Amino acid sequence: MLIGMLALVAGVLACLAVTARAQTAPTFDTTAKYAILMDSRSGKVYFEKGADELMQPASMSKIMTALMVFERLKSGRLSLDDEFTVTVDAWKRGGATSGGSTMYADVNSRVKLRDLLQGVIVQSANDACIAIAEGIAGSEQAFADMMTQRARELGLQKAVFRNATGLPDPEHLVTARELAML
């Protein structure tokens, strides 16, 4: 009987300790200038720092590039077996000679979308992004305009895309919150 009472008291104390900890959330800090920790299902934000300030998203832009492709795949407008040409521009600005992330596609080669997507997702390949953009919209600039328009449709009000890669452009901007929403 005494052991049962002690167990009950210990249980109540443990519950009180958990409740007390839950009421005083631990502090969190980061040296990052922009950050957000958000539940992807509920949208609840647990931590944010500079989350609504515009920043250059770099390769995080490739999330929007991939979204544009996946939506077209889902609707049947594209197939993983479709082939895209790696133009001279895609090869120069995004290929091996660029010094950036690349899938090393040959200039003027025809590459299946499945392989370009793998290049984008696994290798962060700029040549693959540019080839996809040109194949879908005719030019990377036209594709970037489509990306910005789609961002607005998704509720991203500050995002402006100027390319499919995230390569530096002073007008290519998004917030940490909008990246989390994306």
C-alpha positions in Angstrom: 0.0 0.0 0.0 2.8 2.4 0.9 4.6 1.6 -2.3 1.5 2.3 -4.3 1.0 5.7 -2.6 4.7 6.6 -3.2 4.2 5.7 -6.9 1.1 7.8 -7.1 2.9 10.8 -5.5 5.9 10.4 -7.7 3.5 10.3 -10.8 1.8 13.5 -9.7 5.1 15.2 -9.1 6.3 14.1 -12.5 3.1 15.5 -14.1 3.6 18.8 -12.3 7.2 19.0 -13.5 6.2 18.4 -17.1 3.5 21.0 -16.9 5.9 23.5 -15.4 8.4 22.9 -18.2 5.7 23.2 -20.8 4.7 26.6 -19.5 8.3 27.9 -19.7 9.4 27.1 -23.2 13.1 26.7 -23.6 14.9 29.6 -25.3 16.5 29.1 -28.7 19.0 31.2 -30.6 20.9 30.9 -33.8 23.6 33.0 -35.6 21.5 32.8 -38.8 20.1 36.1 -39.9 16.9 34.5 -41.1 15.2 31.5 -39.7 11.8 29.9 -39.1 10.7 26.6 -37.5 7.2 25.8 -38.7 4.9 22.8 -38.5 4.3 21.9 -42.1 0.8 20.6 -41.5 -0.7 23.2 -39.1 1.4 26.2 -40.0 2.2 26.8 -36.4 5.4 28.7 -35.9 7.7 27.6 -33.1 10.6 29.9 -33.8 11.3 32.8 -36.1 14.1 35.3 -36.6 13.9 37.8 -39.5 11.3 35.5 -41.1 9.6 38.2 -43.1 12.7 40.0 -44.3 13.6 39.6 -48.0 16.7 37.6 -48.7 18.4 36.0 -51.6 17.4 32.3 -51.4 20.2 30.8 -53.5 19.6 27.2 -54.3 16.4 27.1 -52.2 15.0 28.6 -55.4 15.2 25.1 -56.8 12.2 24.1 -54.6 10.0 26.3 -56.8 11.6 25.0 -60.0 10.9 21.5 -58.9 7.3 22.4 -57.8 6.7 23.8 -61.3 7.8 20.5 -62.8 5.9 18.3 -60.4 2.7 20.1 -61.0 3.0 19.6 -64.7 3.8 15.9 -64.2 0.8 15.5 -62.0 -1.5 17.2 -64.6 -0.1 15.2 -67.4 1.4 18.2 -69.3 4.9 16.7 -68.9 6.2 13.2 -68.7 9.4 11.9 -67.1 10.4 10.6 -70.5 10.2 14.1 -72.1 13.5 15.3 -73.4 15.0 18.7 -73.0 17.9 20.3 -74.8 20.9 21.5 -72.8 21.5 24.7 -74.7 24.7 26.6 -75.0 23.4 29.1 -72.5 22.4 26.3 -70.0 25.8 24.7 -70.5 27.8 28.0 -70.1 25.9 29.5 -67.1 25.1 26.2 -65.4 27.4 23.6 -66.7 30.9 22.5 -65.9 32.5 25.7 -67.2 30.5 27.8 -64.7 32.2 26.5 -61.6 28.9 26.0 -59.9 26.7 23.0 -59.1 26.2 21.0 -62.3 25.2 17.6 -63.6 27.8 17.9 -66.4 25.4 17.6 -69.2 26.9 18.0 -72.6 26.1 21.1 -74.7 23.2 20.5 -77.1 22.5 17.1 -75.6 18.9 15.9 -75.1 18.3 14.8 -71.5 15.2 13.1 -70.1 13.2 15.0 -67.6 13.7 12.3 -65.0 17.5 12.8 -65.2 17.2 16.6 -65.1 15.0 16.3 -62.0 17.5 14.1 -60.4 20.2 16.6 -61.2 18.2 19.4 -59.7 17.2 17.5 -56.5 20.4 15.5 -55.8 23.1 17.7 -57.3 21.5 21.1 -57.2 22.5 21.3 -60.9 22.2 24.7 -62.4 22.5 23.3 -66.0 19.5 21.1 -65.3 17.4 24.0 -63.9 18.1 26.2 -66.9 17.4 23.3 -69.4 14.0 22.7 -67.7 13.2 26.4 -67.6 14.0 26.8 -71.3 12.1 23.6 -72.2 8.9 24.6 -70.4 8.8 28.4 -71.0 11.2 29.0 -73.9 13.5 31.1 -71.8 14.7 31.1 -68.2 13.3 34.6 -67.8 9.9 33.6 -68.9 10.0 30.6 -66.6 11.1 32.9 -63.7 8.1 35.1 -64.4 5.9 31.9 -64.3 7.5 31.0 -60.9 6.7 34.4 -59.5 3.1 34.2 -60.7 2.7 30.7 -59.2 4.2 32.1 -55.9 1.4 34.7 -55.8 -1.2 32.0 -56.4 0.2 30.0 -53.5 0.0 33.1 -51.2 3.6 34.1 -51.3 3.3 37.9 -51.6 6.9 39.0 -51.4 8.8 36.3 -53.4 10.3 37.4 -56.8 12.1 34.9 -58.9 14.5 36.0 -61.6 15.9 32.6 -62.5 15.4 28.9 -62.0 18.7 28.3 -60.2 19.0 30.8 -57.4 22.2 32.2 -58.9 22.8 35.7 -57.6 20.5 38.5 -58.8 19.7 41.5 -56.7 16.0 41.2 -57.5 15.7 37.5 -56.8 14.2 37.6 -53.3 12.0 35.6 -50.9 11.4 35.5 -47.1 12.2 32.6 -44.8 8.5 32.3 -44.0 7.6 32.0 -47.7 10.2 29.4 -48.2 8.7 27.4 -45.3 5.2 27.8 -46.8 6.5 26.6 -50.1 
